[in-house]
Amino acid sequence: MTLVLNDRVRETTTTTGTGAVALAGTSNGYDTFAVGVGNNNTTYYAIVQQDSAIDEWEVGLGTLDGTSANLTRTTVLTSSSGGTAITFSAGTKDVFVTYPASKT
């Protein structure tokens, strides 16, 4: 496993709960995690609920599986629940590569 950071890597997910996040594709102008990070690699990530009425977000270190279809939330660094893993509710969330302030 290699730590990989890359610009403009963003996908969406509708995963709920605290488990691995199933990545559901990206939009024009962005790379998928498969392209920007690669199978079995780790990266810093952020997950943000798109519904502005729901304050759910998380920043952490994640590991892609062997097909880059799922991102395991390996270590949560900070979140809207005080630094613990978010139990994400229904709805679409953005998942993207970031560089946490605590790591600068």
N, C-alpha and C positions, 0 to 999 in steps of 0.2 A: 504494500500500500504506500502510495506517495501522496503527500499533500499537494493539491493542485488548486491554484487560484487563476481565474480567467475573467475577463471583462464580458459583459453582456450575455451572461448565462442565466436564463429565466424560463421556468415552466409554471404550469398551474397544477393544482391537485384538488380533489374533493374528498380526500381522506379525512376521516374523523378519528378521535381518540388520541392516544399517546404513542402509538406504534410507528413503524416505518411508513414513510410517505410514498404513495404510488404516484409517480410523475406522469402527467397527462398531456405532455406536448407544450409547444411554445408558439409564439406569434412572430410575424415578420420582424426582422431586425435583431432577433435574439438567437443564441445557440441553445441547443438542448444540453442537459448534463452529460449525455453520452459523448457529444462532440467537444464540449468545453472542459470537462473534467475527466471522463473516461471510466470504464469498468473497473470496479474494485478499488478506486482511489478515494481519498478523503478530501473534504473541502469545508470551508466555513460557509454557512448558509444562513438565510433569514427566511422565515415563513410569516406571511401577513394575510389575515382575513380580508377579502375584498369588500365585504359588507361593512361600511363605516359605522354602522350602529353596533357592531360587535367588536370589542377591543381585545383581539387575540393576535399576539405576535410572539415570535421566538427567534433567538439568534444562538447558533451553536456550531459544533463540529459534527459533520455527518459523513457517512461512508456509503458509497454507491455499491449496489450489488453487482454480480457478474454480468448482468445484461443492461445495467444503468437504468432499469425500470423503476427501482425503488431506492429511496434515500433513507438509511437508518439514522435516526437522531442519536448519535453516539454520546455526545456531551452537550448539555444545555448550558450556555454561558449566561444568558439573561433572557427574560421573558416578561410578558405582561402579568404573570402570576408570581413575580418576585424571584425569578431565576429557576423555577422548576419547569418541568415539561408541561406544555399546554395540552389540555384535553380539548382538541379542536372540535368545534361544533360543525354542523352541516353547512355547506356553502363552498364557494370556490375561493381558494387561497393562492397567492403568488409565492413561489419558491425560487430564490435566487442566490447566487454566489455573492458573498460580501466579505469585507475584512473588518472584523470586530475592533472597536476602539480599544478594548482591553488588551489587544494583541499588538498594538502599535508601540 
